[in-house]
Amino acid sequence: MNLIKLDAVRHHTRRELTPAEARRLVVSANLSVLKAQAAALSLHSWCNTPKEWLQLEACLVLIEERRRGR
């Protein structure tokens, strides 16, 4: 399953979350949980509410932060 790209999600949310803001929006900071949540929200993205778009962006921001090793 390919996740939606962060830039595409930011197009929908019209904002750019910081990692600190993103941590407040997600349930868990566990990488496997973040990936599962991002995959679920990416699956039928046309049904996402504005809150779900923010949650998806938060997951992707934190996944990207982990990839960069911060």
C-alpha positions as CSV (number, residue, x, y, z in Angstrom):
1,M,0.0,0.0,0.0
2,N,1.5,3.3,-1.0
3,L,0.8,6.2,1.3
4,I,-0.4,9.6,0.0
5,K,2.5,12.0,-0.4
6,L,2.8,14.7,2.3
7,D,2.6,17.5,-0.2
8,A,-0.7,16.2,-1.5
9,V,-2.1,16.0,2.0
10,R,-0.9,19.6,2.7
11,H,-2.8,20.7,-0.3
12,H,-6.0,19.5,1.4
13,T,-5.2,20.8,4.9
14,R,-3.8,24.1,3.6
15,R,-1.3,24.1,6.5
16,E,2.1,22.7,7.5
17,L,2.1,20.9,10.8
18,T,5.3,21.0,12.9
19,P,6.4,17.7,14.6
20,A,5.2,19.1,18.0
21,E,1.7,19.9,16.6
22,A,1.6,16.5,14.9
23,R,2.4,14.6,18.1
24,R,-0.7,16.2,19.7
25,L,-3.0,14.9,16.9
26,V,-2.0,11.2,16.8
27,V,-2.9,8.4,19.2
28,S,0.6,6.8,19.4
29,A,4.1,7.8,18.4
30,N,4.9,4.1,17.7
31,L,6.2,3.9,14.1
32,S,4.1,0.8,13.2
33,V,1.0,2.4,14.6
34,L,1.7,5.6,12.6
35,K,2.2,3.6,9.4
36,A,-1.0,1.6,9.9
37,Q,-3.0,4.8,10.7
38,A,-1.6,6.6,7.6
39,A,-2.4,3.6,5.4
40,A,-6.0,3.4,6.7
41,L,-6.5,7.1,6.1
42,S,-4.9,6.9,2.6
43,L,-7.0,4.0,1.5
44,H,-10.3,5.9,0.9
45,S,-9.0,9.4,1.1
46,W,-12.0,10.9,-0.7
47,C,-14.1,10.0,2.4
48,N,-11.8,11.8,4.8
49,T,-13.2,14.6,7.0
50,P,-11.0,17.7,7.6
51,K,-10.0,16.2,11.0
52,E,-8.9,13.0,9.3
53,W,-6.8,14.9,6.8
54,L,-5.0,16.6,9.7
55,Q,-4.5,13.2,11.4
56,L,-3.1,11.9,8.1
57,E,-0.7,14.8,7.8
58,A,0.4,14.4,11.4
59,C,1.2,10.7,10.8
60,L,3.1,11.5,7.7
61,V,5.1,14.3,9.4
62,L,6.1,12.0,12.2
63,I,7.0,9.2,9.8
64,E,9.2,11.6,7.8
65,E,10.8,12.8,11.0
66,R,11.7,9.3,12.0
67,R,13.1,8.6,8.5
68,R,15.4,11.6,8.9
69,G,16.5,10.4,12.3
70,R,15.4,13.2,14.5
